[in-house]
Amino acid sequence: MTEIISLQDGLLADIARTDTLDEVEALRVGALGKSGVVTALLKTLGAMTPDERKAKGPAIHALRESVTAALAARKAALEQAALDSRLASERIDMTLPADMPPQGSVHPVSQVMDELAEIFADLGFSVATGPEIEDDWRNFTALNIPETHPARAMHDTFYFPDRDVEGRAMLLRTHTSPVQVRTMMGGEPPFRIIAPGRVYRSDSDATHTPMFHQVEGLVIDKGIHLGHLKWTLETFLKAFFEREDIVLRLRPSYFPFTEPSVEVDVGYTLEKGQRIIGGSGDAENGGWMEVLGSGMVHPNVIRNCGLDPDEWQGFAFGTGVDRLAMLKYGMNDLRAFFDGDLRWLRHYGFSALDVPTLSGGVGA
C-alpha cells in the first residue's frame, strides 16, 4: 500500500511540473498506456487472492482515477493557457479608415459555379434551380430510394419536425436531384440541365461539411445511351481542368436512381509529390481518383416523373463543387471554404473581372 501511495504522489508531482502537451501525453503513456506502470498494477489484480484483491484493489483503482483526472486537468490548463496567449497576441486594427474600399474577392465556389455554367452552356445545357427545403417524396421516393435506405436515416439527413399539407416529411435536401424531378414533372422533354446549389448532410471533417455545394446534370431524350454520358463527362473534365490528356475510367457501381450506375475516375500524375489531374493513371507515376457518380436514369424515376421510360431515356451525373475546386486549385481542407477568413480568400480568391470564358480559359 505504501508503494502505491508513493507512486501516486510521484506521478501527480510529475504531472504538475509538465509545461507542454507533449510532456502530458508522454506521462499518460508511461502511466496508463499498454506498458504503463498503473496498467501493470491493474494487471496484477487477476493473480491476487480474493483477500489481496479486496485489500489492494480499491487503492490501485483510486490511483488510476487520480492520475487520469490529474492528466485531464493539466491538459485542459495548458490548452487554456495556449488559447489565452494566442488571444493576447492577436489584434484587430480598429483604426482602419472608414472609407477604405471593400476588401475581398470572388469565392472559389462561386468561381467554379461560373466555370461549370460556362462549360455546360456550350454543350447545350441550361441551369435549373429548386428549393433547398424539400419533401421526402422528391428527395427520396421519386428517385427510387426505398424507405429502408440508410440515406433516409436521421443521422444523415436534417429533418424538420413539421410535415407539409400533404403529410410528407420535410427536410434540407441532401442532393440537388429533386431539381431533376421538378424539371421532368414541370416541362416537356427533351431536357438538358445542370442543377448546382447547396445541399445538406450531417457530416463534418476535413473533406466533409454539413453544408456543401453540388452540381448534377440530367439529359432526357430519345435514343440516349452510355456513350453519350461518357463523351459529355470527358468533354466537361477536359474543359474544366483545361487539359487535353484527361483519361476517364468508368467503374460499375450502384445508385438507386440510375441503372446501370458508374463511378467515374480520372487519371492523375504525380509532380513534386502533388496530384495533378491528367495522364494515363498508371500506378508508377500516378493513379486514379474518383470525381463523379453517374449512370443511366432508372426507368422507375422516369415513370415517377410522369414520362414513359419506353419512349424517353437519359443519363444523370453529380459531383461536389467544393471538391472540384479543391482538386483544381490545390486546396486541402474543405472546412476553410466556410471560415470567412479574408486571408484565405486573398490567397485562393479570384478577381471579379476574371469572368470564365471558353475562349480565354475558364480558370483565368
Steps between C-alpha positions, in 0.01 A plus 500: 500500500787734582647439155169587331469823699861590422446427129187715500676794667788474253275488191285790618812707567638419153169597341493831687849585370416447131524807279386367162227276361768263368630450853146430623452243226833334580399466866161363400661229289753422774228463760184386321627364169520130415838474676434773760574458868137543605386257231754247627354528852149448365615183325622354832144498639415186306771296672410616853300302750155636587631643827799669331274638229262636762788670681697640205235534230340824623840667539610402148173620344524824700852544362376464144213744553715764669768481229236514225333803659833677553604443138167633371518806726859579401422457130202734529709757688776495238250527214331794671836668556587455131163648401546797738844562356365490146215736582741738670730510196233538228369849433237659279591843369193713569671812362467407132337788309124470463511594132732212415368313192344157557748219552442161346474306179290241322476183709644186337160329524339788312781490246456127440121544473559756224751271330250211502222718360728624221614150402158337503333794326734432210372139502137612480412470870296754695523571873205383713438585865266384775425553870748391763213387727346196335249225574619144536303388191705715260822453696474122542187315382477638146868415457438130568659517846320246724363577845771285662792667321763632749506840326157566652629450855483784751878494549553576129213739425377824660125452546249766607252417780196602292357344184356672193129525416516160328649335809847460352808534719701817432878518498806689379575343163787253506579543130378713210323201340156638604563774244513229234167364623342847493638562149361175358161551665472866406588497131507306177804296393767506373695639797863604531566665835755539773382560857763671718426604856537448873426161655504382862614183673590426861876462459806708587876444460785615275323377186133527609285786630134513608432736211680470169444569132407247237435505128292236327427457135204343322434414137165352396442431131435218256775250421734610781765243601810469719729620223331842510567514875870414463553756223322773700706439815826472307432827317403671825811385693735598218351850495490535881857388568614664174698196386457275198669196658204422730440123518181358653431163657139392554445246780171316558324624813154527653270798545125451552413763238720374213535164326765422396701719738868591462761675710724723290872507577746739341867423453758713677878534499734580785702820465720596795290282726172665398213346305448670167185405311592364158700205371448130457445411864782242504595379847870592471465873433144568614168327545124544485276734693122482528335827392143422394208266550278438200282259307196451280184637663304212653171426319317526834620860539385590149166334571462676838542833323213430259701394194500173308838322546437302181503829307744714699846408628770707662808525714584687818821588682604684811805628683599739777581854389723551805685178415558617143639828634733311735631282216550780250642767729700288745299542820532236771230574759132542417421679829704805398242571228255612769729668757452851358875563529600791277860377492384174344300690238798720418698184432238295313245762393439634150465848361143600420620593151634149428178373343539137378482464123585206279699722267706663775520198728239410761755515780647836400 
